[in-house]
Amino acid sequence: MAQIGELLGLAPFGFAPVTSSSPMNNQSAGSNRPFFCDTVDLGDLYAAIHVVVLPPSPQASLSPGNTPNGSSKNPYNGHDGTNGHAQDVNGRPSTPTQLDKFLLNLISAGVDEPRLSDFDISLFTLIFPKCEGYAVRSNLLEHRLQDCPIPIARIDDRLIARKFHGIFWARELTAAGPSANLSLLAEHAAGVVQWCDVSSALSIQELQQRLINITQELHHRLHNVPCLLPDPPIEEKTVALVRGRPNLMTGGPVYAAAKALGLKLVIIDEAGHWLEANTIENRKLRKAFLRTDMTEDEGLADRIVQSIKRYGTPVDGIFTLSDNFFVTVAKVAEELGLPCGPVSAFETAVDKYKSRMLQDSPGHTARVTSVEELDILLSAPTDGSQPFFTPTFPMIVKPTKGWSSECVSKVTKLSDLTTAVKKATTRHGSAAVIEPFYDGPEIDVNFVLLDGEILFYEIADEPPCEGDATDATVNDTFSPVALTLPSALPADEQEIVKDTLHKILLDLGFHTGIYHLEARMVNSKYEYRSISPGIIDLVPRDNLPLSKNPECKLIEINARPPGYRVSVPSRHTYGIDYFAVRMLAALGDKDRLRAISVPFSHYSEVDDGTPGAGAQYWSRLVYIPVPRDGVLKWGFKQHESEHNGYEIISPSEDLKLRRPDLAGHIVLAVDYYEHGEWVSTFTDGARTYLGHVLVKSTVSRQEAIEVGNAVLKAYEVDIDIEGESDFDLLSD
């Protein structure tokens, strides 16, 4: 089998093309490198050109791109005194070749140092839309190529959101072979991907397979998502966010999405919010900050309306990611005539008693504002009849207004009801809802709707937590431990989930946006059971319930994207940016909303051993709980630094260094706290987490769970109850 290296020094036309196309090979005079191009089709929306650049031929070892000792002096970095043009061996400028012009084109477009290897094969791919129009978002390639299994050196996104791009797939430019017009094609490309170099020891067949794999990946990620939309033009719009997020970590995905969409983001929040200061950094994140009294009273909606009117610039949409402001923002949108769901729908969604009653039978659920009201509710009527509300244990007690499983209790006996109600009513000044505990697999379900139509939906599995145990007490929490995507529920039960929850959303009046719902599958044919040592997952039940059909029971409705950390798996696993969806829905930008709500297309079935429709892999989100109260101490590694030769590193980075076998599976790891901060095991009646880690597997769901468990076990931190750290001692 011929090796690529064996071909170096041969006449370039002796190099066999890797596909059936007719590449025009070119031994570049200036760069002295053989290269060839391969045109491929990526479906109805895109075409692509692969550019394969081989190392310099042996007889050109002293060419301008090489020095006698073999080190690189790349003529395309603009540091050789020739304004980027190639030189001959005597230092005289030579006529730039197509390859020279191609690389110079990348530099002029802002690609940072598109270096070519002196010894390996360099691979580029030019991406071309098959139409012209207005760009959907600025970073489409970067977004859709996240976690690509083929290593990428750099991505050059050429599109600017909202701008018209006269990019066209001109076949006449490739009639004589794309090599003949390589520089011109690069200029017209919507984006350029430089893949990591591959060894010149590859055979021609192996190189061909590499290009086939690249083509397949690009097809799965791009063929169904347009980067350009035809007329009408996409107008510049301003969207207002009520409550600007507590910090950059939680708000970063929101601000990044607004920038990618070409939106002006206005923040409405209290005086003193970190985004209020008119700094250079803050101006990169938002267009303006509207200082507003955010006291949650009857006048809040009017104050927000007045802030917007005083701003003086038209606001085209308004949204919030904070549950306690949903109703207020809906009222503001209604007052200003901006796109939004009905106020009544949000009033039901934010009240867990009202939303529970959507599926309740009389007498099964109750709402109380105090322990005294609970006592009255449970007292027998004077006429001797049964009370209207009769507890049937186990039951769930939770605040009617709340989030993150705060103050949620499982009650298995009457004597614990008082404790649970007291805990729930002290949170957010809320009443408590008492409802049946539905036994069955818990799921998170996300819908993207446009005028009631489902553009995308997904189901993720939540493994059992403390409160799910049969012997759980009123003090055990329902704080999540992990999340696994895609769901392992059988296809027919997933359809029940979709139909049931979709109907609830429509009946409430919700029609456009992203909705995060939590539910349980009662009478499921699947249950959580140990499938191997330490591994618990959903598997078929041994004894199916007779004469009982599976039912989807709603837990709660969140008329927003899932929280910051729970949105991460969806963005990486399916390629859906929920924060971008939320803003486009708030603006009524239906064309772009439809365009960005298309998942990957790696797989089309859910029961053939692959992750499921739209998922690029199985993923597992692992929550890292605080082990005990105290001062958090990060780890150290020996390093040349100002701290006596040691560098302090976060637990996530420490984990990757210690366990490279796990690091290859880690998609994203986030630490919530800094070295030296005080941490508590519980916050507002829910578990406190040190961070989260998203892991992936392209092999199996079980492997994803195994890796997630291994990450949880290997994540190491010290909690110092005395408050003195090793870092303090080293610094003395």
Buried (B, 14 or more C-beta within 10 A) or exposed (E): EEBBBEBBEEEBEEBEBBBEBBBBBBBBBBBBBBBBBBBBEBEEBBBBBBBBBBBBBEEBBEBBBBEEEEEBEBBBBBEBEBEBBBBBEEEEEBEBBBBBBBBBBBBEBEBEEBBBBBBBBBBBBBBBBBBEBBBBBBBBBBBBBBBBEBEBBBBBBBBEBBEBBEBEBEEEBBEEBBBBBBBBBBBBBBBBBBBEBBBBEBBBEBBBEBBEEBBBBBBBBBBBBBBBBEEEEBEEBBBBBBBBBEEEEBBBBBBBBBBBBBBBBBBBBEEEBBBBEEEEEBEEBBBBBBBBEBEEEEEBBEBBBEBBEEBEEEBBBBBBBBBBBBBBBBBBBBEBEBBBBBBEBBBBBBBBBBBBBBBBEEEBBBBBBEBEBBEEBBEEEEEEEEBEBEBEEBBBBBBBBBBBBBBBBBBBEEEBBBBBBBBBBEBBEBBBBBBBBBBBBBBBBBBBBBEEEEBBBBBBBBBBBBBBEEEBBBEBBBBBBBBBBBBBBBEEBBEBBBEBBBEBBEEBEBBBBBBBBBBBBBBBBBBBEEEEEEBBBBEEEEEEEEEEEBBBBBBBBBBBBBBBBBBBBBBBBBBBBBBBBBBBBBBBBBBBBBBBBBBBBBBEEBEEEBBBBBBBBBBBBBBBBBEEEBBBBBBBEEEEEEEEEBBBBBBBBBBBEBBEEBBEBBBBBBBBBEBBEEBEEBBEBBBBBBBBBBBBBBBEBBBBBBBBBBBBEBBEBBBBEEEEBBBEEEEE
